[in-house]
Amino acid sequence: MDRARTELLVVTLSRLLDGARTIAVGASSPIPGAAALLTRARSGGATRVLMLGSIKHNSFTDGGRELFDCAAQGRIDAFFLGGGQIDGAANINLVGLGDYPSLTHRFPGSFGSAYLYFLIPRVILFREEHSPRVLVPKVDFISAPGTSAPRIYRRGGPVALVTGRCVFEFSAGRFRLASTHPGEDAASVRAQTGFDYDVAGDVPQTPGPDEAERALLAGRVRDEIAETYPRFAAAWAAAA
């Protein structure tokens, strides 16, 4: 694990969560989970975190079903989604590769991604791998659509995509390159992205953590995420 890179991703995701009152985090999501915990720490406890798989940081007693109920009631402000494929319209594929149902590769499955994508106001897409095989012109299967027709009721949707190379903002059905991580630039991101997107002027570098955030990451946040993801926390602590 690269500590600087991990902490950059955590801080970047956390800043996209500013102002969210209740953040839900799905399973197998250590970096988004750490970002949610950092947001709560920076808010002085004003932010509520509901993390599947956690005991200390989760008031759900009925797992995913309760998450779905809370989303339908408008009680969750932000959530994270990823995909084996993500395209330029923010569609995600969690089913597999190939012509469905004759898939060549299977992914974990959609779970409630489409349902939550429609109901949670602020959805942040996150995928560490940034390559043409992941960020594709068009997903092989739409597990959850990034946009909907005007007459379709939808109060939720994507606001950004964070990868291991950059941050894209999403608006009006398209991504825009918002910043590139250290070691990347607009050209290197373009070379590794399969879908089209907008670039407006000079692209800034993604800002890293400040001193206060570094202290929280090295202390409280890393200690709290260890309850749910002990191996991740240990690797984080041991990383140079």
Contacts in CASP RR format, 6 or more apart in sequence:
PFRMAT RR
TARGET T0000
AUTHOR 0000-0000-0000
METHOD contacts of the structure
MODEL  1
MDRARTELLVVTLSRLLDGARTIAVGASSPIPGAAALLTRARSGGATRVL
MLGSIKHNSFTDGGRELFDCAAQGRIDAFFLGGGQIDGAANINLVGLGDY
PSLTHRFPGSFGSAYLYFLIPRVILFREEHSPRVLVPKVDFISAPGTSAP
RIYRRGGPVALVTGRCVFEFSAGRFRLASTHPGEDAASVRAQTGFDYDVA
GDVPQTPGPDEAERALLAGRVRDEIAETYPRFAAAWAAAA
1 235 0 8 1.000
1 236 0 8 1.000
1 238 0 8 1.000
1 239 0 8 1.000
2 239 0 8 1.000
3 236 0 8 1.000
3 239 0 8 1.000
3 240 0 8 1.000
4 182 0 8 1.000
5 164 0 8 1.000
5 181 0 8 1.000
6 31 0 8 1.000
6 236 0 8 1.000
6 239 0 8 1.000
7 208 0 8 1.000
7 209 0 8 1.000
7 214 0 8 1.000
7 217 0 8 1.000
8 181 0 8 1.000
8 182 0 8 1.000
8 206 0 8 1.000
8 208 0 8 1.000
8 209 0 8 1.000
9 31 0 8 1.000
9 35 0 8 1.000
9 126 0 8 1.000
9 128 0 8 1.000
9 162 0 8 1.000
9 164 0 8 1.000
10 31 0 8 1.000
10 34 0 8 1.000
10 35 0 8 1.000
10 38 0 8 1.000
10 217 0 8 1.000
10 221 0 8 1.000
11 35 0 8 1.000
11 38 0 8 1.000
11 207 0 8 1.000
11 208 0 8 1.000
11 209 0 8 1.000
11 213 0 8 1.000
11 217 0 8 1.000
12 35 0 8 1.000
12 162 0 8 1.000
12 167 0 8 1.000
12 206 0 8 1.000
12 208 0 8 1.000
13 31 0 8 1.000
13 32 0 8 1.000
13 35 0 8 1.000
13 80 0 8 1.000
13 124 0 8 1.000
13 126 0 8 1.000
13 162 0 8 1.000
14 35 0 8 1.000
14 36 0 8 1.000
14 38 0 8 1.000
14 39 0 8 1.000
14 42 0 8 1.000
14 213 0 8 1.000
16 122 0 8 1.000
16 124 0 8 1.000
16 159 0 8 1.000
16 160 0 8 1.000
16 162 0 8 1.000
17 23 0 8 1.000
17 35 0 8 1.000
17 36 0 8 1.000
17 39 0 8 1.000
17 47 0 8 1.000
17 78 0 8 1.000
17 122 0 8 1.000
17 124 0 8 1.000
18 39 0 8 1.000
19 43 0 8 1.000
19 47 0 8 1.000
19 77 0 8 1.000
20 39 0 8 1.000
20 47 0 8 1.000
20 77 0 8 1.000
20 78 0 8 1.000
20 122 0 8 1.000
21 46 0 8 1.000
21 47 0 8 1.000
21 48 0 8 1.000
21 77 0 8 1.000
22 47 0 8 1.000
22 48 0 8 1.000
22 49 0 8 1.000
22 50 0 8 1.000
22 70 0 8 1.000
22 75 0 8 1.000
22 76 0 8 1.000
22 77 0 8 1.000
22 78 0 8 1.000
23 36 0 8 1.000
23 39 0 8 1.000
23 40 0 8 1.000
23 47 0 8 1.000
23 48 0 8 1.000
23 49 0 8 1.000
23 50 0 8 1.000
23 76 0 8 1.000
23 77 0 8 1.000
23 78 0 8 1.000
23 79 0 8 1.000
24 50 0 8 1.000
24 51 0 8 1.000
24 52 0 8 1.000
24 67 0 8 1.000
24 70 0 8 1.000
24 71 0 8 1.000
24 76 0 8 1.000
24 78 0 8 1.000
24 79 0 8 1.000
24 120 0 8 1.000
25 32 0 8 1.000
25 33 0 8 1.000
25 36 0 8 1.000
25 49 0 8 1.000
25 50 0 8 1.000
25 51 0 8 1.000
25 52 0 8 1.000
25 79 0 8 1.000
25 80 0 8 1.000
26 32 0 8 1.000
26 51 0 8 1.000
26 52 0 8 1.000
26 67 0 8 1.000
26 79 0 8 1.000
26 80 0 8 1.000
27 52 0 8 1.000
27 53 0 8 1.000
29 80 0 8 1.000
29 126 0 8 1.000
30 225 0 8 1.000
30 228 0 8 1.000
30 229 0 8 1.000
30 232 0 8 1.000
31 126 0 8 1.000
31 128 0 8 1.000
32 80 0 8 1.000
32 124 0 8 1.000
32 126 0 8 1.000
33 49 0 8 1.000
33 51 0 8 1.000
33 80 0 8 1.000
33 225 0 8 1.000
33 228 0 8 1.000
34 217 0 8 1.000
34 221 0 8 1.000
34 222 0 8 1.000
34 225 0 8 1.000
36 47 0 8 1.000
36 49 0 8 1.000
36 51 0 8 1.000
37 49 0 8 1.000
37 57 0 8 1.000
37 220 0 8 1.000
37 221 0 8 1.000
37 224 0 8 1.000
37 225 0 8 1.000
38 213 0 8 1.000
38 216 0 8 1.000
38 217 0 8 1.000
38 221 0 8 1.000
39 47 0 8 1.000
39 49 0 8 1.000
40 46 0 8 1.000
40 47 0 8 1.000
40 48 0 8 1.000
40 49 0 8 1.000
41 216 0 8 1.000
41 220 0 8 1.000
41 221 0 8 1.000
42 212 0 8 1.000
42 213 0 8 1.000
42 216 0 8 1.000
49 57 0 8 1.000
49 58 0 8 1.000
50 57 0 8 1.000
50 58 0 8 1.000
50 59 0 8 1.000
50 60 0 8 1.000
50 67 0 8 1.000
50 70 0 8 1.000
50 76 0 8 1.000
51 57 0 8 1.000
51 58 0 8 1.000
51 228 0 8 1.000
52 58 0 8 1.000
52 60 0 8 1.000
52 63 0 8 1.000
52 64 0 8 1.000
52 67 0 8 1.000
53 228 0 8 1.000
54 227 0 8 1.000
54 228 0 8 1.000
55 227 0 8 1.000
56 224 0 8 1.000
56 227 0 8 1.000
57 224 0 8 1.000
57 227 0 8 1.000
57 228 0 8 1.000
60 66 0 8 1.000
60 67 0 8 1.000
67 76 0 8 1.000
67 116 0 8 1.000
68 112 0 8 1.000
68 115 0 8 1.000
68 116 0 8 1.000
70 76 0 8 1.000
71 79 0 8 1.000
71 115 0 8 1.000
71 116 0 8 1.000
71 119 0 8 1.000
71 120 0 8 1.000
72 119 0 8 1.000
74 119 0 8 1.000
74 155 0 8 1.000
76 119 0 8 1.000
76 120 0 8 1.000
77 120 0 8 1.000
77 121 0 8 1.000
77 122 0 8 1.000
78 120 0 8 1.000
78 121 0 8 1.000
78 122 0 8 1.000
78 123 0 8 1.000
78 124 0 8 1.000
79 116 0 8 1.000
79 120 0 8 1.000
79 122 0 8 1.000
79 123 0 8 1.000
79 124 0 8 1.000
80 123 0 8 1.000
80 124 0 8 1.000
80 125 0 8 1.000
80 126 0 8 1.000
81 92 0 8 1.000
81 113 0 8 1.000
81 116 0 8 1.000
81 117 0 8 1.000
81 123 0 8 1.000
81 124 0 8 1.000
81 125 0 8 1.000
81 126 0 8 1.000
81 144 0 8 1.000
81 158 0 8 1.000
82 92 0 8 1.000
82 94 0 8 1.000
82 125 0 8 1.000
82 126 0 8 1.000
82 127 0 8 1.000
83 92 0 8 1.000
83 93 0 8 1.000
83 94 0 8 1.000
83 107 0 8 1.000
83 125 0 8 1.000
83 127 0 8 1.000
83 134 0 8 1.000
83 143 0 8 1.000
84 92 0 8 1.000
84 93 0 8 1.000
84 94 0 8 1.000
84 96 0 8 1.000
84 107 0 8 1.000
84 127 0 8 1.000
84 134 0 8 1.000
85 92 0 8 1.000
85 93 0 8 1.000
85 96 0 8 1.000
85 97 0 8 1.000
85 133 0 8 1.000
85 134 0 8 1.000
85 135 0 8 1.000
85 136 0 8 1.000
85 139 0 8 1.000
85 140 0 8 1.000
86 92 0 8 1.000
86 93 0 8 1.000
86 125 0 8 1.000
86 127 0 8 1.000
86 134 0 8 1.000
86 135 0 8 1.000
86 136 0 8 1.000
86 139 0 8 1.000
86 161 0 8 1.000
87 135 0 8 1.000
87 136 0 8 1.000
87 137 0 8 1.000
87 138 0 8 1.000
87 139 0 8 1.000
87 195 0 8 1.000
88 135 0 8 1.000
88 137 0 8 1.000
88 174 0 8 1.000
88 175 0 8 1.000
88 195 0 8 1.000
88 196 0 8 1.000
88 197 0 8 1.000
89 145 0 8 1.000
89 146 0 8 1.000
89 147 0 8 1.000
89 173 0 8 1.000
89 174 0 8 1.000
90 125 0 8 1.000
90 146 0 8 1.000
90 147 0 8 1.000
90 157 0 8 1.000
90 158 0 8 1.000
90 161 0 8 1.000
90 170 0 8 1.000
90 173 0 8 1.000
90 175 0 8 1.000
91 138 0 8 1.000
91 139 0 8 1.000
91 142 0 8 1.000
91 143 0 8 1.000
91 144 0 8 1.000
91 145 0 8 1.000
91 146 0 8 1.000
92 113 0 8 1.000
92 117 0 8 1.000
92 125 0 8 1.000
92 139 0 8 1.000
92 142 0 8 1.000
92 143 0 8 1.000
92 144 0 8 1.000
92 146 0 8 1.000
93 107 0 8 1.000
93 139 0 8 1.000
93 140 0 8 1.000
93 141 0 8 1.000
93 142 0 8 1.000
93 143 0 8 1.000
94 107 0 8 1.000
94 108 0 8 1.000
94 109 0 8 1.000
94 110 0 8 1.000
94 111 0 8 1.000
94 113 0 8 1.000
94 143 0 8 1.000
94 144 0 8 1.000
95 103 0 8 1.000
95 106 0 8 1.000
95 107 0 8 1.000
95 109 0 8 1.000
95 110 0 8 1.000
95 140 0 8 1.000
95 141 0 8 1.000
95 143 0 8 1.000
96 103 0 8 1.000
96 105 0 8 1.000
96 106 0 8 1.000
96 107 0 8 1.000
96 109 0 8 1.000
96 140 0 8 1.000
96 141 0 8 1.000
97 103 0 8 1.000
97 104 0 8 1.000
97 105 0 8 1.000
97 107 0 8 1.000
97 140 0 8 1.000
98 104 0 8 1.000
98 105 0 8 1.000
98 140 0 8 1.000
98 141 0 8 1.000
99 140 0 8 1.000
100 140 0 8 1.000
100 141 0 8 1.000
109 143 0 8 1.000
110 143 0 8 1.000
110 144 0 8 1.000
112 144 0 8 1.000
113 143 0 8 1.000
113 144 0 8 1.000
114 143 0 8 1.000
114 144 0 8 1.000
114 145 0 8 1.000
116 123 0 8 1.000
116 144 0 8 1.000
117 123 0 8 1.000
117 144 0 8 1.000
117 145 0 8 1.000
117 146 0 8 1.000
117 156 0 8 1.000
117 157 0 8 1.000
117 158 0 8 1.000
118 148 0 8 1.000
118 153 0 8 1.000
118 154 0 8 1.000
118 155 0 8 1.000
118 156 0 8 1.000
118 157 0 8 1.000
119 155 0 8 1.000
119 156 0 8 1.000
120 156 0 8 1.000
120 157 0 8 1.000
121 155 0 8 1.000
121 156 0 8 1.000
121 157 0 8 1.000
122 156 0 8 1.000
122 157 0 8 1.000
122 159 0 8 1.000
123 156 0 8 1.000
123 157 0 8 1.000
123 158 0 8 1.000
123 159 0 8 1.000
124 158 0 8 1.000
124 159 0 8 1.000
124 160 0 8 1.000
124 161 0 8 1.000
124 162 0 8 1.000
125 158 0 8 1.000
125 160 0 8 1.000
125 161 0 8 1.000
125 162 0 8 1.000
125 170 0 8 1.000
126 161 0 8 1.000
126 162 0 8 1.000
126 163 0 8 1.000
127 134 0 8 1.000
127 135 0 8 1.000
127 161 0 8 1.000
127 163 0 8 1.000
127 164 0 8 1.000
128 163 0 8 1.000
128 164 0 8 1.000
129 163 0 8 1.000
129 164 0 8 1.000
130 163 0 8 1.000
130 164 0 8 1.000
130 165 0 8 1.000
130 166 0 8 1.000
130 189 0 8 1.000
130 192 0 8 1.000
130 193 0 8 1.000
131 192 0 8 1.000
132 192 0 8 1.000
132 193 0 8 1.000
132 194 0 8 1.000
135 163 0 8 1.000
135 192 0 8 1.000
135 193 0 8 1.000
135 194 0 8 1.000
135 195 0 8 1.000
136 194 0 8 1.000
136 195 0 8 1.000
137 194 0 8 1.000
137 195 0 8 1.000
137 196 0 8 1.000
146 157 0 8 1.000
146 158 0 8 1.000
146 173 0 8 1.000
147 173 0 8 1.000
148 154 0 8 1.000
158 170 0 8 1.000
159 169 0 8 1.000
159 170 0 8 1.000
160 167 0 8 1.000
160 168 0 8 1.000
160 169 0 8 1.000
160 170 0 8 1.000
160 178 0 8 1.000
161 167 0 8 1.000
161 168 0 8 1.000
161 170 0 8 1.000
161 175 0 8 1.000
162 168 0 8 1.000
164 181 0 8 1.000
165 180 0 8 1.000
165 181 0 8 1.000
165 184 0 8 1.000
165 188 0 8 1.000
165 189 0 8 1.000
165 192 0 8 1.000
166 177 0 8 1.000
166 178 0 8 1.000
166 179 0 8 1.000
166 180 0 8 1.000
166 181 0 8 1.000
166 184 0 8 1.000
166 189 0 8 1.000
166 206 0 8 1.000
167 177 0 8 1.000
167 178 0 8 1.000
167 179 0 8 1.000
167 180 0 8 1.000
167 206 0 8 1.000
168 175 0 8 1.000
168 176 0 8 1.000
168 177 0 8 1.000
168 178 0 8 1.000
168 197 0 8 1.000
169 175 0 8 1.000
169 176 0 8 1.000
169 178 0 8 1.000
170 176 0 8 1.000
174 197 0 8 1.000
174 198 0 8 1.000
175 195 0 8 1.000
175 197 0 8 1.000
175 198 0 8 1.000
176 197 0 8 1.000
176 198 0 8 1.000
176 199 0 8 1.000
176 200 0 8 1.000
177 186 0 8 1.000
177 189 0 8 1.000
177 197 0 8 1.000
177 198 0 8 1.000
177 199 0 8 1.000
177 203 0 8 1.000
178 203 0 8 1.000
178 204 0 8 1.000
179 203 0 8 1.000
179 204 0 8 1.000
179 205 0 8 1.000
179 206 0 8 1.000
179 207 0 8 1.000
180 186 0 8 1.000
180 188 0 8 1.000
180 189 0 8 1.000
180 203 0 8 1.000
180 204 0 8 1.000
180 205 0 8 1.000
180 206 0 8 1.000
181 205 0 8 1.000
181 206 0 8 1.000
182 205 0 8 1.000
182 206 0 8 1.000
185 203 0 8 1.000
186 199 0 8 1.000
186 203 0 8 1.000
209 217 0 8 1.000
222 233 0 8 1.000
222 236 0 8 1.000
222 237 0 8 1.000
223 233 0 8 1.000
225 232 0 8 1.000
225 233 0 8 1.000
226 232 0 8 1.000
226 233 0 8 1.000
226 234 0 8 1.000
END
